[in-house]
Amino acid sequence: MPDDPKIIVDDDWKRQAKAEKAKLAEAEQAKAAAAASKAAAAPGATPGSPAGAPAPDPDDPANYKVDFNELLRLLGTQALMYMGQFPDPQTGKAIIALDAAKVHIDMLGVLEDKTKGNLTDEEQQSLEGLLGELRMVFVEISRGVAKAMQEGRIGPRGEIRSPGGAMGGPAGPAMPGAGSGAML
């Protein structure tokens, strides 16, 4: 058909990707070499460490330890945030989006099922404890939201209808697209 769009295949993309990758690798090597020479000359270098390098900075993302407990912490924090337990960092207001909280709790449940028998005792206890706590908070918040909706303080789309907020806190606009969500 004459109106069909032409598909142009760029065969050169692999070469460009390799060139970009090589450029990034060179930049990383230069950065690492500069950091190594700076560390060797650093006055606060720790003796006994390689090339007298300074003690690792715990706030540096490169020293961040990623493990199973960090994954639990990440998913748990997200679930709590969507249950209004932490304020939104951009607005400073609490968000209640129970559907999003449930997704994070369900992901932890999937982790529990899929890792059964493969976790250390500590990891298993952490996961079970976190899931139990999150499920209790979810039920509590769900009941509070249901009560607020029944009393007319929250509308069917999550909009807050009373000046005192949905659950007695400061009022805020509804969170668009959150399903059963509201900002408090």
C-alpha positions as CSV (number, residue, x, y, z in Angstrom):
1,M,0.0,0.0,0.0
2,P,1.3,3.5,-0.8
3,D,0.3,4.9,2.7
4,D,2.3,2.3,4.7
5,P,5.2,3.8,6.6
6,K,8.7,2.9,5.5
7,I,10.7,1.0,8.0
8,I,14.4,2.0,7.9
9,V,16.7,-0.4,9.6
10,D,19.9,1.2,10.9
11,D,22.6,-1.5,10.5
12,D,25.1,0.8,12.1
13,W,23.6,0.7,15.6
14,K,25.8,-2.2,16.8
15,R,29.0,-0.3,15.9
16,Q,27.7,2.8,17.6
17,A,26.8,0.9,20.7
18,K,30.3,-0.7,20.8
19,A,31.9,2.7,20.4
20,E,29.8,4.2,23.3
21,K,30.6,1.2,25.5
22,A,34.3,1.6,24.8
23,K,34.1,5.3,25.6
24,L,32.3,4.6,28.9
25,A,34.9,1.9,29.8
26,E,37.7,4.4,29.1
27,A,36.0,7.0,31.3
28,E,35.5,4.5,34.1
29,Q,39.2,3.4,33.9
30,A,40.4,7.0,34.0
31,K,38.1,7.7,37.0
32,A,39.3,4.6,38.8
33,A,43.0,5.5,38.2
34,A,42.4,9.1,39.5
35,A,40.6,7.8,42.6
36,A,43.4,5.3,43.2
37,S,46.2,7.9,43.0
38,K,44.1,10.3,45.1
39,A,43.6,7.5,47.7
40,A,47.3,6.7,47.9
41,A,48.1,10.3,48.6
42,A,45.2,10.9,51.0
43,P,46.4,12.0,54.5
44,G,43.6,9.9,56.2
45,A,44.6,6.7,54.5
46,T,44.3,3.7,56.7
47,P,47.4,1.6,57.2
48,G,47.2,-2.0,56.2
49,S,44.6,-1.3,53.5
50,P,45.6,-1.7,49.9
51,A,47.9,1.1,48.8
52,G,47.0,2.9,52.1
53,A,43.5,3.6,50.9
54,P,41.2,5.6,53.2
55,A,38.5,3.8,55.2
56,P,35.3,3.2,53.1
57,D,32.7,5.9,53.4
58,P,29.4,4.3,54.5
59,D,27.4,7.0,52.7
60,D,29.1,6.2,49.4
61,P,26.7,4.2,47.1
62,A,29.7,2.2,45.9
63,N,30.0,0.8,49.4
64,Y,26.3,0.0,49.7
65,K,25.8,-3.7,50.6
66,V,23.0,-5.2,48.5
67,D,21.6,-8.4,50.1
68,F,18.3,-10.1,50.8
69,N,17.5,-7.9,53.8
70,E,18.0,-4.8,51.7
71,L,15.4,-6.2,49.2
72,L,13.0,-6.8,52.1
73,R,13.7,-3.3,53.4
74,L,13.0,-1.8,50.0
75,L,9.7,-3.6,49.4
76,G,8.6,-3.1,53.0
77,T,9.3,0.7,52.9
78,Q,7.4,1.1,49.7
79,A,4.4,-0.8,51.1
80,L,4.5,1.4,54.2
81,M,4.7,4.5,52.2
82,Y,1.6,3.6,50.2
83,M,-0.2,3.0,53.5
84,G,0.5,6.5,54.6
85,Q,3.3,5.7,57.1
86,F,5.8,7.9,55.4
87,P,5.2,11.3,53.7
88,D,5.7,11.6,50.0
89,P,9.2,13.2,49.6
90,Q,8.0,15.6,47.0
91,T,4.8,16.9,48.6
92,G,5.4,16.1,52.3
93,K,2.0,14.6,52.5
94,A,1.1,11.0,53.3
95,I,-0.2,8.8,50.5
96,I,-2.7,6.1,51.0
97,A,-2.9,3.9,47.9
98,L,-4.0,0.5,49.1
99,D,-3.8,-1.1,45.7
100,A,-0.1,-0.2,45.4
101,A,0.6,-1.3,49.0
102,K,-1.0,-4.6,48.3
103,V,1.2,-5.1,45.2
104,H,4.3,-4.7,47.4
105,I,3.0,-7.0,50.1
106,D,2.0,-9.6,47.5
107,M,5.6,-9.4,46.0
108,L,7.0,-10.2,49.4
109,G,4.5,-13.1,49.6
110,V,5.8,-14.4,46.3
111,L,9.4,-14.1,47.6
112,E,8.4,-16.1,50.6
113,D,6.9,-18.8,48.4
114,K,9.8,-18.9,45.9
115,T,12.6,-18.9,48.5
116,K,11.1,-21.4,50.9
117,G,13.9,-23.7,52.1
118,N,16.6,-21.5,50.6
119,L,16.9,-18.8,53.2
120,T,19.0,-18.6,56.4
121,D,17.0,-18.7,59.6
122,E,17.6,-14.9,60.1
123,E,16.4,-14.1,56.6
124,Q,13.3,-16.4,57.0
125,Q,12.5,-14.7,60.3
126,S,12.9,-11.2,58.8
127,L,10.7,-12.0,55.9
128,E,7.9,-13.6,58.0
129,G,8.1,-10.8,60.6
130,L,7.9,-8.1,57.9
131,L,5.0,-9.8,56.1
132,G,3.1,-10.2,59.3
133,E,3.6,-6.6,60.3
134,L,2.7,-5.3,56.8
135,R,-0.4,-7.4,56.7
136,M,-1.6,-6.1,60.1
137,V,-1.0,-2.5,59.1
138,F,-2.8,-3.1,55.8
139,V,-5.9,-4.4,57.5
140,E,-5.8,-1.5,60.0
141,I,-5.5,1.1,57.3
142,S,-8.1,-0.6,55.1
143,R,-10.6,-0.5,57.9
144,G,-9.8,3.2,58.5
145,V,-10.3,4.1,54.9
146,A,-13.5,2.0,54.7
147,K,-14.8,3.8,57.7
148,A,-13.9,7.2,56.3
149,M,-15.6,6.3,53.0
150,Q,-18.7,5.2,54.9
151,E,-18.8,8.4,56.8
152,G,-18.4,10.4,53.6
153,R,-14.9,11.8,54.4
154,I,-13.4,10.1,51.4
155,G,-15.1,9.9,48.0
156,P,-15.2,6.9,45.8
157,R,-12.2,8.1,43.7
158,G,-10.1,8.8,46.9
159,E,-10.9,12.5,47.1
160,I,-10.9,13.9,50.6
161,R,-14.2,15.6,51.4
162,S,-13.7,16.9,54.9
163,P,-11.5,19.8,55.9
164,G,-9.9,17.7,58.6
165,G,-8.6,15.1,56.2
166,A,-9.7,11.5,55.6
167,M,-8.4,10.1,58.8
168,G,-8.2,13.2,61.0
169,G,-4.9,14.5,59.5
170,P,-4.3,17.5,57.2
171,A,-6.4,17.5,54.1
172,G,-4.8,17.1,50.7
173,P,-5.8,16.5,47.1
174,A,-6.6,13.0,45.9
175,M,-3.8,11.0,44.3
176,P,-4.8,10.7,40.7
177,G,-4.7,7.2,39.3
178,A,-4.2,5.5,42.6
179,G,-7.5,3.6,42.6
180,S,-8.4,3.5,46.3
181,G,-5.8,6.1,47.1
182,A,-5.7,9.5,48.8
183,M,-3.2,12.0,49.9
184,L,-3.5,13.1,53.5
